[in-house]
């Protein structure tokens, strides 16, 4: 689980290297990214417009 989490975090360019001077800034950035990632995992996936249209049409 830890390695997967580090993989998710490293996708963000700002977090791939530690450019911040203060540790508080780094901690805040990590929290914001994790909130974003967890919110995306909890939200249902969005459907594409094509999928929505094709379900509405009926074949006669």
HELIX and SHEET records of a PDB file:
HELIX    1   1 UNK A    2  UNK A   10  1                                   9    
HELIX    2   2 UNK A   13  UNK A   16  1                                   4    
HELIX    3   3 UNK A   23  UNK A   42  1                                  20    
HELIX    4   4 UNK A   49  UNK A   56  1                                   8    
END                                                                             
